[in-house]
Amino acid sequence: MSVHEQFADDLSLYALGALLGEERLAVVKHLQDCPDCRHELARLQGDLALLALSASGPKPPLRSRERLMAAMAREPRRIPGRFMKRKAWWTAMEWAAAAAAVVMIVLLLHQNTDLQRRVAALDAHSTEQHKQLLEAKDLIATLTSSDAVHFTLVAAKTPPQPQGKAVYLRSTGTLVFLASNMPELPPQKTYELWLIPTSGAPIPAGLFRPDPHGSAALINPPLPTGVEAKTFAITIEPAAGSAAPTSTPIMVGS
């Protein structure tokens, strides 16, 4: 491609005043050393002047208009190599920015999921602590209530004799039972505590097996509220417990 062909389309834009930046500077520099391009530029500028007068003055020669339009449309606008490189560079940057954005979104989603999991765990822990606090308050209220009835269950044996203490609050149906020195049970057997009401059948109040030291406890077994207790008793029952006593009580409250 000759130097004149390289600047052919730029001359048309230069004549229109639409050439800017480095491309305009390149054309100006080329015009200083190229009389042929200066002559072509002069013809284009003359044609533009005639076209400008056509709105209010005599109609310019048709050949001027045709020559100007032919010069402007002679060949497609070429994109300079540096612009192509700049465009390719920007395209690469855009892809890199998009990839970085995707990575950032994935990291944020992962952090958000992790935070939600931690919040859920803290919430569950807080709920469990609140539940334990309420149970502790109920236990303290039962042990310290002036309405609580205390029963001591003993066995008529030589020391150390088995013993059980039951603290029962009728209004809430809350029961705390502690046993000590309880004999070891045979396999498939368990101790069952019974609430003996002032009227009616015994009510199951929980199952327990003592530890190696003979100690056991029942805290807040499910009991109906408002039942007046005459006493409490303990029987030995099958491992799954019984709905009604199947043996003579080995311990009865006083």
Stockholm file with secondary structure:
# STOCKHOLM 1.0

chainA/1-254         MSVHEQFADDLSLYALGALLGEERLAVVKHLQDCPDCRHELARLQGDLALLALSASGPKPPLRSRERLMAAMAREPRRIPGRFMKRKAWWTAMEWAAAAAAVVMIVLLLHQNTDLQRRVAALDAHSTEQHKQLLEAKDLIATLTSSDAVHFTLVAAKTPPQPQGKAVYLRSTGTLVFLASNMPELPPQKTYELWLIPTSGAPIPAGLFRPDPHGSAALINPPLPTGVEAKTFAITIEPAAGSAAPTSTPIMVGS
#=GR chainA/1-254 SS CCHHHHHHHHHHHHHHTCCCHHHHHHHHHHHHHCHHHHHHHHHHHHHHHHHHHTTTSCCCCHHHHHHHHHHHTSSCCCCCHHHHHHHHHHHHHHHHHHHHHHHHHHHHHHHHHHHHHHHHHHHHHHHHHHHHHHHHHHHHHHHHCTTCEEEEEECSSSSSCCEEEEEEETTTTEEEEEEESCCCCCTTEEEEEEEEESSSSCEEEEEECCCTTSCEEEESCCCCTTCCEEEEEEEEEETTCCSSCCSCCSEEEC
#=GC SS_cons         CCHHHHHHHHHHHHHHTCCCHHHHHHHHHHHHHCHHHHHHHHHHHHHHHHHHHTTTSCCCCHHHHHHHHHHHTSSCCCCCHHHHHHHHHHHHHHHHHHHHHHHHHHHHHHHHHHHHHHHHHHHHHHHHHHHHHHHHHHHHHHHHCTTCEEEEEECSSSSSCCEEEEEEETTTTEEEEEEESCCCCCTTEEEEEEEEESSSSCEEEEEECCCTTSCEEEESCCCCTTCCEEEEEEEEEETTCCSSCCSCCSEEEC
//
